[in-house]
Amino acid sequence: MARFLIIGGFLAVVFWVFSIVDCAAQPATRHRGVSKAVWVLIVVLLPVIGGVLWFTLGRLRAGEVDTGYVVPPDDDPRMFRRADNAEQDARIRELEAELARLDDESDGADPRS
């Protein structure tokens, strides 16, 4: 039983040191939520829990940007990269046909009513 406690304690210390180094070495733009100094304090003061919080909540992944708001799908450039041109052209033709149909329906209406 003592062996498991020693090994577990050693692994916890290794994880704690790795978390501190990773948090301190990341550029300030790769921290989510609070500032870099606060994250380092969290990791140092809460040894294992702080490291878990750092890796799950505080650290931005490569290529991820913390904008602070959600980008709507119609403003997201990744959405437009996914749709191919043929699909976009078909959707445009559908919308133009529907618009023409709606214009034709409104042309026969009495403007005085």
C-alpha angles and dihedrals in degrees: 000000000000090000092058091050092050093047092045091049091049091050091048091053092048091050091046093051091044090051092050093049093045093048093047095044096052116097115251091252091064095062120098125206110357130027126283094256092054091050091051089051092049092051093045097045097042102041106192100010091049091053092050090048090048094053095042104037112011108044120080116216121238110284093013116124125204102219097161092231138063116256112227114237094247090056095044111103090202089065092058092049090057096054114077123220096251091056091048092048091051091050091049091051090051092051093046091051091049091048091050090050091051091048091052091051093051094047092070095052122108107251092207095064 
